[in-house]
Amino acid sequence: MFTAFEGNLAADPELKTFDDGNASVRFRLINNPTSTDRRTGEIVKGTPVAMSCVARDPLARNIAAAAKKGDRLVVWGEPKSREYTDKDGNRRTADYLAVDAAGDSFRFRKAPADTAPAAAADADTVAATGWPEAVTPGSGSAS
């Protein structure tokens, strides 16, 4: 079962390289859910949710090179657990997401004010670009 998670990096990713040349990266994402109360218009803060993540080469090196504390990421992977013994001798379980894909989140980014959608090309523009006849408007071809 694969899971997606979105959140901000709590710290810079930690890259670890091994003797055989492979690498892994560990990082923690935190999502601070908020909503707006429709009756009052007040912003309601939810309980923060954290996710520990691990990625392996080649994704590991890309994340370590491109991401930094505070960046908002979307990750996709498989939830996993591992058991370990802590320094006091107690058995513990660590849950984490084995990341298969990661990318920037555009949820809260602001587009520049001068960004406008591309205008649709008119028939003269299409003819001037040398598009194949099959995609020229009015050619009778449905593609």
Backbone as JSON Lines, residues from 0, in Angstrom:
{"i":0,"aa":"M","n":[0.85,-1.17,0.0],"ca":[0.0,0.0,0.0],"c":[0.9,1.24,0.0]}
{"i":1,"aa":"F","n":[0.7,2.1,-0.97],"ca":[1.5,3.32,-1.07],"c":[0.74,4.5,-0.49]}
{"i":2,"aa":"T","n":[1.5,5.46,0.03],"ca":[0.94,6.62,0.72],"c":[1.61,7.88,0.21]}
{"i":3,"aa":"A","n":[0.83,8.95,0.14],"ca":[1.37,10.27,-0.17],"c":[1.31,11.12,1.09]}
{"i":4,"aa":"F","n":[2.29,12.01,1.25],"ca":[2.32,12.9,2.4],"c":[2.91,14.23,1.96]}
{"i":5,"aa":"E","n":[2.34,15.3,2.46],"ca":[2.81,16.64,2.14],"c":[3.16,17.36,3.43]}
{"i":6,"aa":"G","n":[4.29,18.05,3.44],"ca":[4.67,18.79,4.63],"c":[5.93,19.59,4.41]}
{"i":7,"aa":"N","n":[6.32,20.35,5.43],"ca":[7.53,21.16,5.38],"c":[8.67,20.41,6.04]}
{"i":8,"aa":"L","n":[9.88,20.55,5.47],"ca":[11.05,19.92,6.06],"c":[11.35,20.55,7.41]}
{"i":9,"aa":"A","n":[11.47,19.72,8.43],"ca":[11.75,20.2,9.79],"c":[13.22,20.59,9.93]}
{"i":10,"aa":"A","n":[14.09,20.01,9.11],"ca":[15.53,20.3,9.14],"c":[16.09,19.93,7.77]}
{"i":11,"aa":"D","n":[17.32,20.32,7.51],"ca":[17.95,19.92,6.25],"c":[18.03,18.4,6.2]}
{"i":12,"aa":"P","n":[17.82,17.8,5.01],"ca":[17.93,16.35,4.88],"c":[19.35,15.88,5.24]}
{"i":13,"aa":"E","n":[19.44,14.69,5.85],"ca":[20.72,14.12,6.26],"c":[21.13,13.02,5.29]}
{"i":14,"aa":"L","n":[22.15,13.28,4.49],"ca":[22.64,12.31,3.51],"c":[23.71,11.44,4.15]}
{"i":15,"aa":"K","n":[23.58,10.14,3.96],"ca":[24.57,9.2,4.48],"c":[25.08,8.38,3.31]}
{"i":16,"aa":"T","n":[26.4,8.37,3.11],"ca":[26.98,7.56,2.04],"c":[27.64,6.33,2.64]}
{"i":17,"aa":"F","n":[27.62,5.26,1.89],"ca":[28.15,3.98,2.36],"c":[29.42,3.64,1.6]}
{"i":18,"aa":"D","n":[30.18,2.68,2.13],"ca":[31.44,2.27,1.52],"c":[31.28,1.78,0.09]}
{"i":19,"aa":"D","n":[30.13,1.2,-0.23],"ca":[29.91,0.67,-1.58],"c":[29.48,1.75,-2.58]}
{"i":20,"aa":"G","n":[29.4,3.02,-2.13],"ca":[29.05,4.11,-3.02],"c":[27.59,4.49,-3.0]}
{"i":21,"aa":"N","n":[26.75,3.66,-2.41],"ca":[25.32,3.97,-2.32],"c":[25.09,5.02,-1.24]}
{"i":22,"aa":"A","n":[23.89,5.59,-1.26],"ca":[23.55,6.62,-0.27],"c":[22.09,6.5,0.13]}
{"i":23,"aa":"S","n":[21.78,7.06,1.28],"ca":[20.4,7.2,1.72],"c":[20.26,8.57,2.37]}
{"i":24,"aa":"V","n":[19.05,9.07,2.38],"ca":[18.79,10.36,3.0],"c":[17.62,10.2,3.96]}
{"i":25,"aa":"R","n":[17.75,10.83,5.11],"ca":[16.67,10.83,6.11],"c":[16.2,12.26,6.28]}
{"i":26,"aa":"F","n":[14.88,12.41,6.39],"ca":[14.32,13.73,6.65],"c":[12.95,13.57,7.28]}
{"i":27,"aa":"R","n":[12.51,14.65,7.89],"ca":[11.23,14.64,8.6],"c":[10.37,15.76,8.03]}
{"i":28,"aa":"L","n":[9.14,15.41,7.66],"ca":[8.18,16.39,7.17],"c":[7.13,16.64,8.24]}
{"i":29,"aa":"I","n":[6.71,17.88,8.37],"ca":[5.66,18.23,9.33],"c":[4.55,18.97,8.59]}
{"i":30,"aa":"N","n":[3.33,18.49,8.79],"ca":[2.16,19.12,8.19],"c":[1.35,19.75,9.32]}
{"i":31,"aa":"N","n":[1.11,21.05,9.22],"ca":[0.31,21.77,10.21],"c":[-1.07,22.05,9.61]}
{"i":32,"aa":"P","n":[-2.01,21.14,9.79],"ca":[-3.32,21.33,9.16],"c":[-4.08,22.51,9.76]}
{"i":33,"aa":"T","n":[-4.69,23.28,8.89],"ca":[-5.55,24.38,9.3],"c":[-6.82,24.35,8.47]}
{"i":34,"aa":"S","n":[-7.86,24.9,9.01],"ca":[-9.12,25.03,8.29],"c":[-9.77,26.34,8.72]}
{"i":35,"aa":"T","n":[-10.78,26.74,8.0],"ca":[-11.49,27.97,8.33],"c":[-12.9,27.62,8.79]}
{"i":36,"aa":"D","n":[-13.27,28.12,9.96],"ca":[-14.63,27.93,10.47],"c":[-15.57,28.75,9.6]}
{"i":37,"aa":"R","n":[-16.5,28.09,8.93],"ca":[-17.38,28.79,7.99],"c":[-18.32,29.79,8.66]}
{"i":38,"aa":"R","n":[-18.66,29.55,9.9],"ca":[-19.57,30.47,10.59],"c":[-18.88,31.74,11.05]}
{"i":39,"aa":"T","n":[-17.66,31.58,11.57],"ca":[-16.97,32.74,12.15],"c":[-15.87,33.3,11.26]}
{"i":40,"aa":"G","n":[-15.41,32.51,10.29],"ca":[-14.3,32.94,9.44],"c":[-12.96,32.8,10.14]}
{"i":41,"aa":"E","n":[-12.97,32.25,11.34],"ca":[-11.75,32.09,12.12],"c":[-10.94,30.9,11.63]}
{"i":42,"aa":"I","n":[-9.61,31.05,11.63],"ca":[-8.73,29.95,11.23],"c":[-8.55,29.02,12.43]}
{"i":43,"aa":"V","n":[-8.8,27.74,12.2],"ca":[-8.69,26.73,13.25],"c":[-7.47,25.87,12.95]}
{"i":44,"aa":"K","n":[-6.53,25.82,13.9],"ca":[-5.33,25.02,13.73],"c":[-5.56,23.62,14.26]}
{"i":45,"aa":"G","n":[-5.15,22.63,13.45],"ca":[-5.24,21.23,13.86],"c":[-3.96,20.79,14.53]}
{"i":46,"aa":"T","n":[-3.91,19.52,14.88],"ca":[-2.72,18.95,15.5],"c":[-1.67,18.66,14.42]}
{"i":47,"aa":"P","n":[-0.45,19.16,14.59],"ca":[0.59,18.88,13.6],"c":[0.84,17.38,13.46]}
{"i":48,"aa":"V","n":[1.1,16.96,12.23],"ca":[1.38,15.56,11.93],"c":[2.78,15.49,11.34]}
{"i":49,"aa":"A","n":[3.61,14.6,11.86],"ca":[4.99,14.46,11.38],"c":[5.17,13.11,10.71]}
{"i":50,"aa":"M","n":[6.05,13.07,9.71],"ca":[6.36,11.82,9.02],"c":[7.86,11.73,8.82]}
{"i":51,"aa":"S","n":[8.46,10.67,9.33],"ca":[9.88,10.39,9.08],"c":[9.97,9.72,7.72]}
{"i":52,"aa":"C","n":[10.95,10.12,6.94],"ca":[11.09,9.61,5.57],"c":[12.53,9.17,5.32]}
{"i":53,"aa":"V","n":[12.66,8.14,4.48],"ca":[13.97,7.66,4.06],"c":[13.9,7.4,2.56]}
{"i":54,"aa":"A","n":[14.91,7.89,1.83],"ca":[15.01,7.64,0.39],"c":[16.4,7.09,0.11]}
{"i":55,"aa":"R","n":[16.48,6.28,-0.91],"ca":[17.76,5.69,-1.29],"c":[18.18,6.22,-2.67]}
{"i":56,"aa":"D","n":[19.44,5.93,-3.04],"ca":[19.96,6.38,-4.34],"c":[19.05,5.96,-5.47]}
{"i":57,"aa":"P","n":[18.95,6.72,-6.56],"ca":[19.54,8.03,-6.81],"c":[18.71,9.18,-6.24]}
{"i":58,"aa":"L","n":[17.5,8.86,-5.8],"ca":[16.62,9.88,-5.24],"c":[17.24,10.56,-4.02]}
{"i":59,"aa":"A","n":[17.96,9.8,-3.23],"ca":[18.55,10.34,-2.0],"c":[19.46,11.53,-2.28]}
{"i":60,"aa":"R","n":[20.33,11.4,-3.25],"ca":[21.27,12.48,-3.58],"c":[20.54,13.7,-4.13]}
{"i":61,"aa":"N","n":[19.49,13.47,-4.92],"ca":[18.71,14.59,-5.47],"c":[18.0,15.37,-4.37]}
{"i":62,"aa":"I","n":[17.4,14.67,-3.43],"ca":[16.7,15.34,-2.32],"c":[17.71,16.12,-1.48]}
{"i":63,"aa":"A","n":[18.83,15.49,-1.15],"ca":[19.84,16.16,-0.31],"c":[20.39,17.41,-0.99]}
{"i":64,"aa":"A","n":[20.54,17.38,-2.31],"ca":[21.11,18.52,-3.03],"c":[20.1,19.64,-3.22]}
{"i":65,"aa":"A","n":[18.82,19.32,-3.36],"ca":[17.84,20.33,-3.74],"c":[16.96,20.84,-2.62]}
{"i":66,"aa":"A","n":[16.77,20.07,-1.56],"ca":[15.82,20.45,-0.52],"c":[16.55,20.99,0.72]}
{"i":67,"aa":"K","n":[15.88,21.93,1.39],"ca":[16.45,22.48,2.61],"c":[15.33,22.74,3.62]}
{"i":68,"aa":"K","n":[15.73,22.97,4.85],"ca":[14.77,23.21,5.92],"c":[13.72,24.24,5.5]}
{"i":69,"aa":"G","n":[12.46,23.91,5.77],"ca":[11.36,24.82,5.46],"c":[10.71,24.56,4.12]}
{"i":70,"aa":"D","n":[11.39,23.88,3.19],"ca":[10.79,23.59,1.88],"c":[9.56,22.72,2.05]}
{"i":71,"aa":"R","n":[8.56,22.96,1.22],"ca":[7.34,22.15,1.25],"c":[7.46,21.09,0.16]}
{"i":72,"aa":"L","n":[7.37,19.82,0.57],"ca":[7.5,18.69,-0.34],"c":[6.26,17.81,-0.31]}
{"i":73,"aa":"V","n":[6.07,17.11,-1.41],"ca":[5.1,16.03,-1.49],"c":[5.92,14.77,-1.73]}
{"i":74,"aa":"V","n":[5.71,13.75,-0.92],"ca":[6.43,12.49,-1.07],"c":[5.44,11.36,-1.25]}
{"i":75,"aa":"W","n":[5.89,10.32,-1.9],"ca":[5.06,9.15,-2.17],"c":[5.91,7.93,-1.91]}
{"i":76,"aa":"G","n":[5.38,6.98,-1.15],"ca":[6.15,5.78,-0.85],"c":[5.37,4.78,-0.05]}
{"i":77,"aa":"E","n":[6.1,3.84,0.5],"ca":[5.49,2.75,1.24],"c":[5.78,2.88,2.74]}
{"i":78,"aa":"P","n":[4.73,2.88,3.56],"ca":[4.95,2.93,5.02],"c":[5.66,1.66,5.5]}
{"i":79,"aa":"K","n":[6.66,1.84,6.34],"ca":[7.42,0.7,6.87],"c":[7.67,0.9,8.35]}
{"i":80,"aa":"S","n":[8.06,-0.18,9.02],"ca":[8.42,-0.14,10.44],"c":[9.7,-0.93,10.63]}
{"i":81,"aa":"R","n":[10.46,-0.53,11.64],"ca":[11.63,-1.32,12.02],"c":[11.71,-1.33,13.53]}
{"i":82,"aa":"E","n":[12.14,-2.44,14.06],"ca":[12.29,-2.57,15.51],"c":[13.75,-2.36,15.87]}
{"i":83,"aa":"Y","n":[13.96,-1.78,17.04],"ca":[15.31,-1.55,17.53],"c":[15.29,-1.53,19.06]}
{"i":84,"aa":"T","n":[16.46,-1.58,19.64],"ca":[16.6,-1.5,21.08],"c":[17.21,-0.14,21.41]}
{"i":85,"aa":"D","n":[16.56,0.64,22.28],"ca":[17.08,1.96,22.63],"c":[18.24,1.82,23.62]}
{"i":86,"aa":"K","n":[18.82,2.95,23.99],"ca":[20.02,2.92,24.85],"c":[19.74,2.37,26.25]}
{"i":87,"aa":"D","n":[18.45,2.36,26.66],"ca":[18.08,1.81,27.97],"c":[17.7,0.34,27.89]}
{"i":88,"aa":"G","n":[17.81,-0.27,26.71],"ca":[17.5,-1.68,26.55],"c":[16.04,-1.97,26.24]}
{"i":89,"aa":"N","n":[15.24,-0.94,26.01],"ca":[13.82,-1.14,25.69],"c":[13.63,-1.39,24.2]}
{"i":90,"aa":"R","n":[12.73,-2.32,23.87],"ca":[12.4,-2.58,22.46],"c":[11.48,-1.47,21.97]}
{"i":91,"aa":"R","n":[11.8,-0.9,20.83],"ca":[11.01,0.19,20.24],"c":[10.71,-0.13,18.78]}
{"i":92,"aa":"T","n":[9.73,0.57,18.24],"ca":[9.39,0.47,16.83],"c":[9.43,1.86,16.22]}
{"i":93,"aa":"A","n":[10.09,1.98,15.09],"ca":[10.15,3.25,14.37],"c":[9.37,3.11,13.08]}
{"i":94,"aa":"D","n":[8.4,3.99,12.87],"ca":[7.63,4.01,11.63],"c":[8.21,5.08,10.72]}
{"i":95,"aa":"Y","n":[8.26,4.79,9.43],"ca":[8.79,5.75,8.47],"c":[8.19,5.48,7.1]}
{"i":96,"aa":"L","n":[8.41,6.4,6.18],"ca":[7.95,6.25,4.81],"c":[9.17,6.0,3.93]}
{"i":97,"aa":"A","n":[9.19,4.84,3.25],"ca":[10.26,4.53,2.29],"c":[9.88,5.25,0.99]}
{"i":98,"aa":"V","n":[10.52,6.38,0.72],"ca":[10.12,7.28,-0.35],"c":[10.54,6.76,-1.72]}
{"i":99,"aa":"D","n":[9.58,6.7,-2.65],"ca":[9.84,6.32,-4.04],"c":[9.86,7.53,-4.96]}
{"i":100,"aa":"A","n":[9.16,8.6,-4.57],"ca":[9.1,9.82,-5.39],"c":[8.92,11.02,-4.47]}
{"i":101,"aa":"A","n":[9.47,12.15,-4.88],"ca":[9.35,13.38,-4.1],"c":[9.38,14.57,-5.04]}
{"i":102,"aa":"G","n":[8.69,15.64,-4.63],"ca":[8.7,16.84,-5.45],"c":[8.24,18.04,-4.65]}
{"i":103,"aa":"D","n":[8.41,19.21,-5.25],"ca":[7.95,20.45,-4.62],"c":[6.43,20.47,-4.55]}
{"i":104,"aa":"S","n":[5.91,21.1,-3.53],"ca":[4.48,21.32,-3.42],"c":[4.18,22.74,-3.88]}
{"i":105,"aa":"F","n":[3.16,22.89,-4.68],"ca":[2.76,24.2,-5.18],"c":[1.53,24.73,-4.45]}
{"i":106,"aa":"R","n":[1.11,24.06,-3.39],"ca":[-0.12,24.42,-2.68],"c":[-0.14,25.87,-2.2]}
{"i":107,"aa":"F","n":[0.94,26.35,-1.62],"ca":[0.94,27.69,-1.05],"c":[1.8,28.68,-1.82]}
{"i":108,"aa":"R","n":[2.31,28.3,-2.97],"ca":[3.11,29.22,-3.77],"c":[2.22,30.26,-4.43]}
{"i":109,"aa":"K","n":[2.75,31.44,-4.58],"ca":[2.04,32.53,-5.23],"c":[2.61,32.7,-6.64]}
{"i":110,"aa":"A","n":[1.74,32.7,-7.64],"ca":[2.18,32.94,-9.02],"c":[2.44,34.43,-9.18]}
{"i":111,"aa":"P","n":[3.42,34.8,-10.0],"ca":[3.65,36.23,-10.25],"c":[2.4,36.89,-10.82]}
{"i":112,"aa":"A","n":[2.19,38.15,-10.5],"ca":[0.99,38.85,-10.93],"c":[0.88,38.96,-12.44]}
{"i":113,"aa":"D","n":[2.0,38.99,-13.15],"ca":[1.95,39.15,-14.6],"c":[1.77,37.83,-15.34]}
{"i":114,"aa":"T","n":[1.6,36.71,-14.63],"ca":[1.41,35.42,-15.27],"c":[-0.03,35.34,-15.77]}
{"i":115,"aa":"A","n":[-0.17,35.1,-17.06],"ca":[-1.5,34.96,-17.66],"c":[-1.53,33.67,-18.45]}
{"i":116,"aa":"P","n":[-2.71,33.05,-18.58],"ca":[-2.78,31.82,-19.37],"c":[-2.42,32.1,-20.82]}
{"i":117,"aa":"A","n":[-1.82,31.11,-21.47],"ca":[-1.44,31.26,-22.88],"c":[-2.68,31.42,-23.73]}
{"i":118,"aa":"A","n":[-2.63,32.33,-24.7],"ca":[-3.76,32.56,-25.59],"c":[-3.86,31.4,-26.58]}
{"i":119,"aa":"A","n":[-5.09,31.07,-26.95],"ca":[-5.3,30.01,-27.93],"c":[-4.82,30.49,-29.3]}
{"i":120,"aa":"A","n":[-4.18,29.6,-30.03],"ca":[-3.67,29.97,-31.35],"c":[-4.81,30.06,-32.35]}
{"i":121,"aa":"D","n":[-4.78,31.11,-33.19],"ca":[-5.8,31.21,-34.22],"c":[-5.36,30.42,-35.45]}
{"i":122,"aa":"A","n":[-6.23,30.27,-36.43],"ca":[-5.95,29.45,-37.61],"c":[-4.73,29.95,-38.37]}
{"i":123,"aa":"D","n":[-4.53,31.28,-38.47],"ca":[-3.37,31.82,-39.19],"c":[-2.07,31.44,-38.49]}
{"i":124,"aa":"T","n":[-2.07,31.49,-37.15],"ca":[-0.87,31.13,-36.39],"c":[-0.55,29.66,-36.57]}
{"i":125,"aa":"V","n":[-1.57,28.81,-36.52],"ca":[-1.36,27.38,-36.69],"c":[-0.79,27.1,-38.07]}
{"i":126,"aa":"A","n":[-1.35,27.73,-39.11],"ca":[-0.86,27.51,-40.47],"c":[0.59,27.99,-40.6]}
{"i":127,"aa":"A","n":[0.94,29.08,-39.93],"ca":[2.28,29.63,-40.03],"c":[3.32,28.78,-39.32]}
{"i":128,"aa":"T","n":[2.9,28.0,-38.32],"ca":[3.85,27.19,-37.57],"c":[4.21,25.9,-38.27]}
{"i":129,"aa":"G","n":[3.47,25.54,-39.3],"ca":[3.78,24.33,-40.03],"c":[3.32,23.06,-39.34]}
{"i":130,"aa":"W","n":[2.26,23.17,-38.53],"ca":[1.73,21.96,-37.91],"c":[1.2,21.04,-38.98]}
{"i":131,"aa":"P","n":[1.21,19.75,-38.74],"ca":[0.67,18.81,-39.72],"c":[-0.8,19.1,-40.0]}
{"i":132,"aa":"E","n":[-1.22,18.76,-41.19],"ca":[-2.59,19.01,-41.63],"c":[-3.62,18.42,-40.67]}
{"i":133,"aa":"A","n":[-3.3,17.27,-40.06],"ca":[-4.26,16.59,-39.19],"c":[-4.63,17.41,-37.97]}
{"i":134,"aa":"V","n":[-3.77,18.32,-37.52],"ca":[-4.1,19.09,-36.33],"c":[-4.47,20.54,-36.65]}
{"i":135,"aa":"T","n":[-4.54,20.87,-37.95],"ca":[-4.95,22.21,-38.34],"c":[-6.46,22.33,-38.17]}
{"i":136,"aa":"P","n":[-6.94,23.37,-37.48],"ca":[-8.38,23.52,-37.29],"c":[-9.11,23.5,-38.62]}
{"i":137,"aa":"G","n":[-10.23,22.78,-38.63],"ca":[-11.06,22.72,-39.84],"c":[-10.61,21.67,-40.83]}
{"i":138,"aa":"S","n":[-9.63,20.84,-40.45],"ca":[-9.13,19.85,-41.4],"c":[-10.04,18.64,-41.47]}
{"i":139,"aa":"G","n":[-11.03,18.56,-40.56],"ca":[-11.96,17.43,-40.57],"c":[-11.42,16.22,-39.85]}
{"i":140,"aa":"S","n":[-10.26,16.31,-39.26],"ca":[-9.65,15.19,-38.56],"c":[-9.87,15.36,-37.06]}
{"i":141,"aa":"A","n":[-10.3,14.31,-36.42],"ca":[-10.48,14.33,-34.96],"c":[-9.32,13.58,-34.34]}
{"i":142,"aa":"S","n":[-8.53,14.26,-33.53],"ca":[-7.41,13.56,-32.89],"c":[-7.45,13.73,-31.41]}
